[in-house]
Amino acid sequence: MALFYVPDISERWELSEEEAAHALRVLRLAVGAELEITDGKGSLYKARIASINGKHCLVETVEGVAMPKNWKGNIHVAIAPTKNMDRMEWLAEKATEIGLDALTFLNCRFSERKVVKCDRVERIVVSAMKQSLKYHKPVVGEITDFRKFVAVERSGAKFIAHCHEGERVLLKDVLVPGEDATILIGPEGDFSSEEVDMAIKAGYVPVSLGSSRLRTETAGLVACHTYILKNEI
């Protein structure tokens, strides 16, 4: 059964234009048909179509049940967007399928892109959440200046993945199961030495994602997957 996304669910409501089109034109559902709907906040609702009027589809809730995540803790990936936005959209999609709580784009010294259309990324995340039958939608954050991001206090462990000289530990070896984690991923030109120092002073631990040389979006996905493997229930 297809999964629908409705962020604010009540006893009776109207599906959005996009979700209604999927239900009526693609799936050809009729009055009385049952739907599975998530609010993206960890709930799954059984519902049925109450009425159809042209492109409008009125739905009523039958019952709701809590759907816990299949991983412990919260993973927040903060990453400098690549020049080719398709690669960031790919990351958003695949990380959502694997398991992700938050994705923020960073404006770094060597960033190749300074503007991100988060509404498009949001749509990709919603689609990936439904396709992979997840019930928690990752929070997509607007592009944020690196300095401002690291200055904010965050729960759990904090890591910065970079390629500069100096002591770094493998991410997989320092992740603690059940502990929240924020992981910083730099642009293709890496973080500047000043940014690395700034992050370390803010409590971020320098880490390595392995011996392979990774593209930015691959590094983001590896970081996400490493966390989920450590925390999968």
N, C-alpha and C positions, 0 to 999 in steps of 0.2 A: 504494500500500500504506500502511495506517495505521501511524503511528509510536507505539511504546509507550515509557513511561519507567520505568526501574528503576535507582535510584541505586547499588545494590550488586549487581553482576552476577558470577555464578560459573558453573561448568560446568553445573549443574542447580539450578534454584530454582523457587519457586512465585510466580506473579504475585500482586500485591496484590488485595484484594477488588474494588476499583474497576476495575483493569486487566483482571482476569479477567472481570468482568461485561461489559466492552466487547468483549472477544475472543469470549466464548461466547454472550452474549445478543444483542448488537448486530450483530456481524460474523458470528456463527454459524460460527465456525471449529471444525474438528474435529482429531483427533489426526493429526499429520503436517503440519499447515498451517505455512507459514513466516511468521515475524514479523520486523519490523525494530524494534530496541530501542536506545534511547540511555540512557546513564547521566547525561546532562546535564553531563558533564565533557569532552566533545569526542570521544567514541567512538560508533561505530555498530556494532551487533552483528546478525548474521544468526542467527536462532534458529528452532527448530521446537517445536511442542507435542508433548511426550512422553506425557502422559496427562491424562485429565480424570476427576474424581471429584466429581460434583455441581457445586458452585460453585468447586471447587478446580481449578487449572490448572497442571500441572507443565511447565516449559519447559527445554530444553537448548540450550546455545550451539553454533553451528556455526562461526562465525568472527567476528572483530572487526577493525575498521579505524578509524584515526584520521581525524577529520573537522575540519580546521582551520576557524577562524572565517572569515567572508568580509569581515572588517574587521581593520585593524591596531590595536594598542594596546588599552587598556581604558577604558571609559567608565562612570563612577560618578555617578549623579544623586542628590543629596540634596535632599529637597523637604518643605516644610511641608504636611501633609495638609489637605484642604479639609473643611468641615463635612459636606458630602455625600460619603460615602465612595465612592459609585458612580463619581465622577469620578476618584478615585485608582485605582480598579480598572480603569477604562478606560485610564488612563495606563499602568499596569503591563502590560496586555494589548498595547496598540499599540506601546509601546517595546520589548517583547520581540520582537514581529514584525519591527520595524525593525532591532534590534540593540542590546543592552544587557548590561553585565557586572554591575552592582550597582545596587540601589535602596535608599536609606535614607530613613526618614521623620524629619523634624526637629521638635522641640518648640521653637518660637520665641516671642518675646514676644507677637506678635499672632496666634499660631496659633488657628484656629477649632476644632481637634480635638486632644485630648491623648492619646487612646487609639486604637490601630490593631490590628485582628485580623490579624496577619501570616500566620496559617495559611490564611486565606481568600485573601489576596493570593498566597500561595505556590501554591495550587491554580490560580489564574487564570494565573499565570506558566507553570506546567507545561503547562496546556492550550494556551496561546499558543505555547509552544516547539514542542510536537508539531504543532500546526496549521500553523505556518510552516516546518516541517522544519528547525528549528535543533537543534544538538547540544550547545549550551552553555547551561545554565540560569542566568539571572541570580540573584545572591545577594540575597535580600530581608532587609534589616536591621531590627531592632526600632526603635521610635521612640526617638530619642536627643536629649538636650538639646543645643541649638545650641552652647553654650559648650564642652561636652565634645567634640563632633564636630570643631570647627575646631582644637581643641588637639592632635588626633592627627596625627602626621606621615603624609603620603601621597605616593606616588610620582607623578611627572609634574607637569603643570600644574594649578593650582587657580584656579577662577573663582567669582565671586559675581555673579549677575544681579539688579540692583535698579533702582529708578526714582528714586532720590534725585538731587539736584543734584550736579554734580561730573563730573570726566572719566571717561568710560567708552569702551571700544573695542568694536567689533562682534566677537562671538564668532567668527564665520566668518573674521575677518581675523587672529586671534591663535592659532588652533589650528594646531599643528604635526603634520603627518601622521606617524603611528606613535607619537606621545607619549601616554602615559596622561593622562586628564583627570578631575578631580572638579569638578562644577558644582553650585553651591548655588542653589536656587529658593525664594523666600520665599512667605509666605501672601498672601491677597487684600489684606491691609492692608500688605504689603511687610515687609521686614526693618526693625527699628528702626535709628536712626542709630548707636546703640551697637553693635548686631550687625554693621553694615557696617564700622565702625572696627575691631572685634575681628577680623573676617575679614581685613581688609587687613593688620593687624599680624601675622597668622598666615601671610601670604604669598599670600592670595587676590587675584586681579586683578579689579577691577570691570569688568563687561561688559554690553553691550546685546544683546538678541536681535532688534533691528530697531525700526522706527518704530511698529509696531502695538501697541495696548494688548491684552495677552494675559491670559486666565485662567491660574490657577496650573497646571492640568494641561496646558494648551496650551503654556505656557512650557516645562514639563518635556519635552514631546514635541519641541518645536522645538530645544531644546538637544541632545537625543539625536540627532535626525535630522541636525542640522548637523555633529555629530561624525562620524557614520557616513558622510555624503557626503564628508567630507574624508579618510576612512580606508578607504573601501570598496575591496576588492581585485578 
